[in-house]
Amino acid sequence: MRKIRHVLNKARVKPGNRILEFGSGWGGLAIEAARSYGCEVDTLTLSIEQKTLAEERVRAAGLEGRVRVHLLDYREIPAEWEKAFDAFVSIEMLEHVGAKHYNTYFKLVDFALKSRNATAVVSASTFPESRYTGYQAEDFMRRYMWPNSCLPSATALITAAQVGSSNRFTLEGVENHAAHYPRTLREWGRRLDRNLSQDIIAKDYPGLRERADYDAFKRKWHYLFAYAGAGFAKGYITCHMLTFIRPNDTPSRCD
């Protein structure tokens, strides 16, 4: 929740603002933006499961009139969304865009955001510039967890934001959250052990009814947490959050 609020604060949202989100997750950010910040949110996902659960949570929070979850590719946003939004947010979705689409991604963010008093905040796991390449060979994560994913670098995203928007974005802030992730991943492993059981997951995934299959599934997640945790701890991968404002907008103040 602290990260969600940090993102929304960086996006400088106010009551009555309209937010566009690429990558709904399970609806947490959209719900918090509507409930605690008084915003209206359109959030996009390609996952039927994410849409279903996010909408259940929106209904449970009584926010059906403030949050709309769309099963929609970001490249297909409707024409009526042009210059309709006060803020844009996207958390850990850019890893699935692909290097050749970064310019298009930011072109559409520019298309959707108002020309003045508008902010975009994007967060993604990244490669340091010395390790980044547009082609990334298959490894454990790209084979078993996130097929065809591609980690950007902060520089690649900043460059794409300028190219895609025709220089209508100003870089307002850069944060590297990598130092927090080894601890976070260890905690995720503990929560997995505490909350996951074969009986629970086999109800939705019958292929895990066999003990050997379930054990292999769980070991993959523990290996992911250890593998990614080591990557963050050693600086092999990073995690950047970038904030962009419009060229003539006033930068944030700390006084």
N, C-alpha and C positions, 0 to 999 in steps of 0.2 A: 504494500500500500504506500510506503514511503516513496518508492520509485515512481509509482503512478502519479502521486501528488507532485513530486519533483518535476516530472515531465510536463504536467499541466501548468505548473507555475512558470516553467521556462517558456511555455507556449503563450503565456500572458493572457489566459482566457478570463473572461468576465461574464457575469450573468447575462443571458440573452445571446451570447456568441454561438455561432454554428461551427462545429468541428467536423472535419473529415478525417477518418482513420483508415489507413490501408493495413489490413491484418487484424481481425477482430480478437484473435485469441479466444478466450472463454467469456469475453464481455466485460472484464474487470475495469479497464480504463474508461470505456464508454459509460458504464453505470456510475462510476465515481464522478466523471465530468458532469453528468446530468444531475446526480443527487446532491453533490457537495458544492459544485461550482455554478449550477443553474444554467448549464449549456444544453444545446440541442446537438445530437450526434448522428452522423451517418457513418457506419462502419462496414467494411468490406471483408469478405472471406471467400475462399474457394472450397471450404470444408463444410459439408452438410452437417457433420457432427458438431462442429463449432457453432454454426448458425443455430442449430436446434437447442443446444445448451445455453448459449448466450441469450436467446429469446426467452427461454424459461426463466433465466435469472433476471432479465429485464422485467418480465411480468411479475415475478415475485417481489421486485422492488417497487412496483407500481409506476414504472417509467415508460410504458408503451408509447405515450405521446411524445416522448423526448428522445428516444433512442430507436433508430431503425437499422436492422442488421440485413445487409444485402448479400446474396450469393452472387458475386459479381467479380469478374476480372478487372483489375484496376485500369487496364487499357481500354475498357469499354464503358467508362463513366459517361453518363448522359450529357447531352449538349446543354441542358438547362442548369447544370452545375457550374457553368462558366462564371468565375468571379463571385461565387456564392458563399464562400467560407471565410471565416475570420482566422481560423487556425487549422493546421494540418499536423497529425501525429502518426508515427509508424514505429512500432517497437519490435525489433527482431524479426522483421519481414524481408528486409532488403537482401538477406542471404539467399533468398529464393528467386530473386529477380534476374540475375545473370549480367555479366559485365556489358554485353552488347545492348542491354536494355536500360542502363542507368540514365542515359540522356532522355529517353522517352519517359521514364518514371518521373524525372524532375520537370519535364515539359508539362506533364499532366498535373503535377502539383502546382506549378505556376498558373496553368489554365484554371484550376479550381479556386485558388486563393484570390481574395480581393487585392486590388492594386495598392492600397494603403492600409496601414495598421493591421498587418497580417503577419503571422509567424508560422514557421514550419520547424518541427522537431523530429529528427530521425535518429534511431538508435540501432546499432547492428554490431554483431561480432565481426571483427576485422582482422586483416593481416597487417603487420608492420609493412611499411613501404618497401623495405628490402626483400620481403618475402612474397609480395603480391604479384600475381600474374592473372591475366584474364582466363587462361586455361588452368584448371586445377585437377590434377589426377585423382582417381578414385582412392580413397583411404577408408578407414573403418566407418567414420561418420557419414561419408557420402555413399557408402555401400549399404549400411544397415539402418541409419537413422534419418538422414535427409538426402535422398537421392537427387543428384544433379544440382546440389547447392553450390554456391560460389561465394566465398567471403570477399567483400570489397576491402579496399584500404580507405583510410580517412581522406587521403588526397584524391583518390579516384572519385569519391562521392562529392567532394567539394568542387572538383573540376566539372563533373557532370551537372551539378546544380547550376553552375554558371553557364555552361553550354546549353543545357536544356531550357533554361529560363531566359536565354539571351541577355544575361547579366542583370536580371531583374530581382536577384537575391543578393543580400549582403550577409556574409558570415558573421554571426553575432557571438557564437560561443562554441568551444570544443572541449569535451570532457572525455577522459579515458577511465572507464569503470573497471578495467581488468583486475585491479588489485582486490576488488571485492569478490571475484568469482571463485577462487579456490575454496574459500570458506563457504560460499553459497552452495557450491556443488557438493561439498561434504554434508551440508545440512539437507540437501535434496536426497542424498543417499540414505541418511538416517530416517527421513520421512517416508521414503519408499519402503524401508524395512518395517516401519511402524504401521503403515496404513495399507499396504498391498497384501492381498492374500489370493491364493489360487481360486478359492471358491468365488470371490467377488469378480475377478477378471474373466474367469471362464464362462460366466453368464453371457457376456457380450462377445467373447472370443472363444468359441468352442474348440479351436485348434490348440488351446493351452490346457485342455483337460488332462492330458498326459503329463505326469510329473516331470519327465525329462525335458519336455518342450517348455513347460513353465519355468523350470530352473534355467534353461538356456536364455529364455526371454529376460529374466531378471538379471542374469549375469551380464547381458549386453548393456543394460542400463547402468549397472555398477561400473562396468568398464568405461562407458561413456563419461561418467562423472569423474573417474580417475584420470582418464585420457585428456579430457578438456581441462580439468583442474591443473594438471601438470603443464599443459600448454599455456594457460594464463600465467601460472606462477613463474615460468621460465621466459615469458615474453614472446613465445612463438606465435600466439594469437593475442589479440587485444579486443577491446569493446568500446567503441566510440559513440558518443551522443553529440550530434551537431545541431545547432540552432541557427536558423536563417530568418532575417527580417527583410522587409522591402527597403529599397535604397534610401528613401527619404523619411523612413520611420525613425523615431527617437530610440536610441539604445537604452537598455535597462539601466537603472540607477541603483546605487546601494546606500544612498544617504536618506 
